[in-house]
Amino acid sequence: MIERIFPPGTPAPRGPYSPAIRAGDLVFVSGQGPIDPVSDQFSYGDIQHETRVTLNNVKRILEAAGASLSDVVKVNVYLRHGDHFGAMNEVYREFFGDQRPTRTTVAVAFADPKMLVEIDCIAYKPAAG
């Protein structure tokens, strides 16, 4: 069964996609950016600020799907500037600690020229039933 998840209290999608989809025991979280969930507006700042806002959005979406950051098995991190890698990693470590999922990090050009980071992930959380 496939369940499309649109959690309240999380940023509205900026395009025609679901914030998350549960497919069996897997939860796929779409790319999230530094969007304040209250104002639903971008919250620009330095890479650490934007990473923190982004990972909090990922965390909220996972929780709405019945999962948590400790259930994450794969993360993709997209950075505007490769030299932000170290500072992003500091914040990333705060969220994942010793529960380290696999990860790919790449430098990209975003449609929004001010945005510094986007993060998506896949979690494994057996469906209740």
Buried (B, 14 or more C-beta within 10 A) or exposed (E): EEEEBEBEEBBEEBEEEBBBBBEEEBBBBBBBBBBEBEEEEBBBBEBBBBBBBBBBBBBBBBBBBBBEBEBBEBBBBBBBEEEBBEBBBEBBEEBBEEEEBEBEBEEEEBEEEEBBBBBBBBBBBEBEE
